[in-house]
Amino acid sequence: IIQGQKGVQGIIIVNAEGIPIKTTLDNSSTVQYAGLIHQLVMKARTTVRDIDPQNDLTFLRVRSKKNEIMIAPDKDYFLIVIQNPSD
């Protein structure tokens, strides 16, 4: 359902170790996004908890000139959606 939304370029579901479980992208893009985004999510989560140990990261959005990456982390996996924000 998400894939059909206007502007969505790809979706990746990654497990807690950063390994892609499902994807709509090609293999090399999937591996690149999964590895880098996993590191970003872990750093962002640590930062949020360092500021307030009772808090946790619930959503992360990164927007660049070319696209927007939205990440919804959970305990066992996280969802990555890459979209073109101008579409």
Secondary structure, DSSP 8 states (H G I E B T S, - for coil): --TTSTTEEEEEEEETTS-EEEESS-HHHHHHHHHHHHHHHHHHHHHHHHH-TT-----EEEE-SS-EEEEEE-SSEEEEEEE-TT-
